[in-house]
Amino acid sequence: MKVKKYAAPSMNEAMKKVRSELGEDAVLLNSKVTYRGGFMGLFKKKMIEVIAAIDPEVENEKMEISKVKTKTASKPVIQPAYSMKTEQDSARLVEVELKELKQMITTLKSKSQFEKFSDDVQEILLYLKKHDVNDSTLFQLGEELEGKITSEGLPVEGRDEWAHREVKQFLHHHLKEIELGGISYKRKYINVIGPTGVGKTTTLAKMAAEAVIEKRMKIAFITTDTYRIAAIEQLKTYAGLLNVPVEVIYKMEDFKKAIDKFGDYDHVFIDTAGRNFREKKYVEDLKKIIDFDLQMETYLVLSLTSKERDMREIISQFSSVGIDRFIFTKLDETSGYGSIINIISEVKIGAAYVTNGQDVPEDITEMNVDEIVRLLMKGFNHERSSI
């Protein structure tokens, strides 16, 4: 077998060289990205290096076929070894390279953003940026940390503990006007709203379990989610486990009857249907079924796997209802917790809980500054060396 190595600036140019010398029947054995030239480690040129081969038997067979001029010499066309699979591999390679390039550019931009700060402060800021804390908050934090270093200096030991402590102190001040924490139990009706797929029903069950098991309260469920039979059955299952009643309502008249029925209960937990949050009609439909003028705590459920711009749009759509606090779900499906700070700081609405799984009632945690700091900084000790 004849094996040769080729190098070119791109995969297409490398394959042209292979075809030119070895023909269309060449087999691509390997390909990789290499860097050549440069000066003192800089300005290196990226090259695609390929190893290709041709089987001599294939060449001999082609020569014999070319000598035969009869009809029986017609045979199926031999497919070139540089097949669709190879092109897919090449496309994947390019995709990986582009992703790496974007990450490198992002890192370089971030470092240049924070170059005014000392290395120790940059380390903290870059870590938090990696976990989606926005630049406005990071610059405020950076200024405070630099001020502390200037006035007090850095500890010789315990730098990680110092970072945790200073970030916590900053966030206590940064979020001081924003109400955090779980259900106040000051209002009888507790309502969860939000788009489809964020886990409203499970979250409501977790909140209700706390009221029943820990607070020993007498509660009931109301659900307006008549669009999904599975949702009704799910809530009925939770109601059965907690030994509490549940009413399914379709219109305002049903809601008022349910309210009268549960008049002597401590609290009523209300589950709502999840619909496309971009449809304003959905929010208007809610107002036709639920009397939001009652003594009601309303929690908007947001998934941490959502993009921040989608979260903002969701908040905007539901703002006419009146949002008391947020509940952030699917903590276990993301590592970007910065959106919690970004959102509550921007709209000045606090967070009640964060959920991190499907288990009821375990996978729910009440929100406070200490918990936010724990989420944000829990990987700092391990990741700082890679920044």
Protein Blocks (a to p, Z undefined) as FASTA:
>chain_A
ZZdddddfbfklmmmmmmmmnojmbccfbdcdddeejeehiaiacdddddddddfklmmm
mmmmmmpccfklpccddddfblfklmmmmmmmmmmmmmmmmmmmmmmmmmmmmmmpcfkl
mmmmmmmmmnopafklmmmmmmmmmmmmmmnopafbhklmmmmmmmmmmmmmmmmmpced
ddeklafbdcdeddehiommmmmmmmmmmmmmmnopacddddfblmbmklmmmmmmmmmm
nopacdddfbfklmmmmmmmmmmpmbdcdddddddfklmklmmmmmmmpcckbccddddd
ddfkbcfklmmmmmmmmmmnopabdcdehklmccblklmmmmmmmnopacfbdcebjbdc
klpccddfklmmmmmmmmmmmmmmmZZ
